Amino acid sequence: MLKIFNSLTRKIEEFTPINSQSVGMYVCGPTVYDYMHIGNLRTFTTSDILRRVLELDNYQVKFVENITDIDDKIIKRAKEQGVTTEELAKKYEKAFLEDIYRLNILPANVNPRATEHVGKMIKYIEELLKKGLAYEKDGSVYFDISKFPDYGKLSQIDKRELKTGTRILSDEYSKDDVQDFALWKSVGPEDVGWDSPWGRGRPGWHIECSVMSQEYLGDSFDIHTGGIDLLFPHHENEIAQAEGKTGKKFVNYFLHGEHMLVDGQKMSKSLDNFYTIKDLEEKEIDTLALRYLFLTAHYKERLNFTWESLKAAQAALNKIREEIRLWEQPKEGVDEFQQKFSESVNNDLNTPQAVGVLHQLLKSDYPTSSKSASILFMDKVLGLGLEDYLGKPIDVPVEVMKLVETRENTRGLGDFTQSDKLRGEIKKLGYEVEDTPKGPVIKKLNL
């Protein structure tokens, strides 16, 4: 039985889907105006882990992840680069999809784009106006938070703090500004926009997720995920829009991943600690080492990224890969370890504990054919691509093999100084020799 921390209730709850066999899951996707930094990618990895656990538990998951391809940031960046907003958005959407592929994040069933749903957003806003939950002012339309009694139930904002009647038009929201928010933003004749009953404009940021999630998952669905920074105001405002329109509960479970720090500080370009997948690859670090690092911390805990911790994750992942290369092909798995693993990931996605179970399996005395089956079972959730290494010895070049043989002869004669020199030559060629009681084991560096 899956148990997850529900941000709506502030407690861990047993997961009960609306439909017994299927799960509707919505993830707040990227605003495509720049490359994703590794903190963003941690959030998407958390959502991927949750999806994989649900599928391990035999649910069919409909996974919807939007693409915000129009907002203030996109418009500003497009002007700076002298390109259209469409050109800019397509470039960074492609980069995002490539990043999640490298992280072995399963693709969404649907990636709806905001610009493709503007007509539906206009109709949605018209419904909110008819219900008296919104009002028009100078060509813009705002949601009146004073007309929605449950406003603040997710973020637990004190009702006395509500600044009803004050309006915010920008996509850049302060975490402390509790104000009427824009559903539709009036724009000038030269700006990016669409025609509407209120004049030329474009949708506010929050309306897109209410519209697109309900378009593909229905008025009410099971799970909504995102980073902790989206809890307020974005997800709070989504609830107000959706429940205000339908009168039904919007989402049963909200799950939020914590921030990632870099060397103990918030990630930002001004501090020069803003890292992307490209930065990792330039340092010849496997992207899946980053995924492994994410797994070593619970999603509700802040993860402090350092290059040392990432290199340690790379070393740990390489060690797993090298060991399973020598294993036999999978047969029947080890129930003891599979049960422990399943209990760990179903306990509010306790991936650090699950990784610990994997390492216990590696050290166990079970036949490698049994361990092979179990490690594939675990990797359905962990997503480390271990199948590509299981039972597949590396192809060692003849030049390296000759050096290894020469080194073995040298060691047999007791000339350890020369054997160390030969080890160095082997390392320069990208390989490493580990001396074992059964003879030398050759490993490839930087897998």
Secondary structure as the mmCIF struct_conf table of DSSP 4:
data_model
#
loop_
_struct_conf.conf_type_id
_struct_conf.id
_struct_conf.beg_label_comp_id
_struct_conf.beg_label_asym_id
_struct_conf.beg_label_seq_id
_struct_conf.end_label_comp_id
_struct_conf.end_label_asym_id
_struct_conf.end_label_seq_id
STRN STRN1 LYS A 3 ASN A 6
TURN_TY1_P TURN_TY1_P1 SER A 7 ARG A 10
STRN STRN2 LYS A 11 GLU A 14
BEND BEND1 ILE A 18 GLN A 21
STRN STRN3 SER A 22 VAL A 27
STRN STRN4 THR A 31 THR A 31
BEND BEND2 TYR A 33 ASP A 34
HELX_LH_PP_P HELX_LH_PP_P1 TYR A 35 HIS A 37
HELX_RH_AL_P HELX_RH_AL_P1 ILE A 38 LEU A 56
TURN_TY1_P TURN_TY1_P2 ASP A 57 ASN A 58
STRN STRN5 GLN A 60 GLU A 65
STRN STRN6 ILE A 67 THR A 68
BEND BEND3 ASP A 71 ASP A 71
HELX_RH_AL_P HELX_RH_AL_P2 ASP A 72 GLN A 81
TURN_TY1_P TURN_TY1_P3 GLY A 82 GLY A 82
BEND BEND4 VAL A 83 VAL A 83
HELX_RH_AL_P HELX_RH_AL_P3 THR A 85 ARG A 102
TURN_TY1_P TURN_TY1_P4 LEU A 103 ASN A 104
HELX_LH_PP_P HELX_LH_PP_P2 ILE A 105 ALA A 108
BEND BEND5 ASN A 109 ASN A 109
STRN STRN7 VAL A 110 VAL A 110
STRN STRN8 ARG A 113 ARG A 113
HELX_RH_3T_P HELX_RH_3T_P1 ALA A 114 HIS A 117
HELX_RH_AL_P HELX_RH_AL_P4 VAL A 118 LYS A 130
TURN_TY1_P TURN_TY1_P5 LYS A 131 GLY A 132
BEND BEND6 LEU A 133 LEU A 133
STRN STRN9 ALA A 134 LYS A 137
TURN_TY1_P TURN_TY1_P6 ASP A 138 GLY A 139
STRN STRN10 SER A 140 PHE A 143
HELX_RH_3T_P HELX_RH_3T_P2 ILE A 145 LYS A 147
TURN_TY1_P TURN_TY1_P7 PRO A 149 GLN A 156
HELX_RH_3T_P HELX_RH_3T_P3 LYS A 159 GLU A 161
STRN STRN11 LYS A 163 ILE A 168
BEND BEND7 SER A 170 ASP A 171
TURN_TY1_P TURN_TY1_P8 LYS A 175 ASP A 176
STRN STRN12 GLN A 179 SER A 186
TURN_TY1_P TURN_TY1_P9 PRO A 189 GLU A 190
BEND BEND8 ASP A 191 VAL A 192
STRN STRN13 TRP A 194 TRP A 194
TURN_TY1_P TURN_TY1_P10 PRO A 197 TRP A 198
BEND BEND9 GLY A 199 ARG A 200
STRN STRN14 GLY A 201 PRO A 203
HELX_RH_AL_P HELX_RH_AL_P5 TRP A 205 LEU A 217
BEND BEND10 ASP A 219 SER A 220
STRN STRN15 PHE A 221 GLY A 227
HELX_RH_3T_P HELX_RH_3T_P4 ILE A 228 LEU A 230
HELX_RH_PI_P HELX_RH_PI_P1 LEU A 231 HIS A 235
HELX_RH_AL_P HELX_RH_AL_P6 GLU A 236 THR A 246
BEND BEND11 GLY A 247 LYS A 248
STRN STRN16 VAL A 251 GLY A 257
HELX_LH_PP_P HELX_LH_PP_P3 GLU A 258 HIS A 259
STRN STRN17 MET A 260 VAL A 262
TURN_TY1_P TURN_TY1_P11 ASP A 263 GLY A 264
STRN STRN18 GLN A 265 LYS A 266
HELX_RH_3T_P HELX_RH_3T_P5 LYS A 269 LEU A 271
TURN_TY1_P TURN_TY1_P12 ASP A 272 ASP A 272
HELX_RH_AL_P HELX_RH_AL_P7 ILE A 277 GLU A 282
TURN_TY1_P TURN_TY1_P13 LYS A 283 GLU A 284
HELX_RH_AL_P HELX_RH_AL_P8 THR A 287 LEU A 295
TURN_TY1_P TURN_TY1_P14 THR A 296 THR A 296
BEND BEND12 ALA A 297 ALA A 297
TURN_TY1_P TURN_TY1_P15 TYR A 299 LYS A 300
BEND BEND13 GLU A 301 GLU A 301
STRN STRN19 LEU A 303 PHE A 305
HELX_RH_AL_P HELX_RH_AL_P9 TRP A 307 ARG A 325
TURN_TY1_P TURN_TY1_P16 LEU A 326 LEU A 326
BEND BEND14 TRP A 327 TRP A 327
HELX_LH_PP_P HELX_LH_PP_P4 GLU A 328 PRO A 330
BEND BEND15 GLU A 332 GLU A 332
HELX_RH_AL_P HELX_RH_AL_P10 ASP A 335 ASN A 346
STRN STRN20 ASN A 347 ASN A 347
TURN_TY1_P TURN_TY1_P17 ASP A 348 ASP A 348
HELX_RH_AL_P HELX_RH_AL_P11 THR A 351 LYS A 363
BEND BEND16 SER A 364 SER A 364
BEND BEND17 TYR A 366 TYR A 366
HELX_RH_AL_P HELX_RH_AL_P12 THR A 368 LEU A 382
HELX_RH_3T_P HELX_RH_3T_P6 LEU A 386 ASP A 388
TURN_TY1_P TURN_TY1_P18 TYR A 389 GLY A 391
HELX_RH_AL_P HELX_RH_AL_P13 VAL A 398 GLY A 412
TURN_TY1_P TURN_TY1_P19 LEU A 413 GLY A 414
HELX_RH_AL_P HELX_RH_AL_P14 PHE A 416 LYS A 428
TURN_TY1_P TURN_TY1_P20 LEU A 429 GLY A 430
STRN STRN21 TYR A 431 THR A 436
TURN_TY1_P TURN_TY1_P21 PRO A 437 LYS A 438
STRN STRN22 GLY A 439 LYS A 444
BEND BEND18 LEU A 445 LEU A 445
#
